[in-house]
Amino acid sequence: MVEVRQQEGEGFEALLRRFTKRVQQDGLMSEARRRQHFEAPSALRKKQAAAKRRKSIKATLKYM
């Protein structure tokens, strides 16, 4: 849970900016998006394997 306290003399916009920055740093939004829909463990493994293949192909093409 992200907690941001208003400093003395700080406006709402500055407080909101600090809050959004803190949420981004903690990775809460990306985690929430990732967990929005359930993915089976087999689907996760398949997705990771495809990403590995893409990365290795890209690396080999880079050195050609």
Residue pairs with C-beta under 8 A, 6 or more apart in sequence:
2 19
2 22
2 23
2 26
2 28
4 15
4 18
4 19
4 22
6 15
23 29
39 47
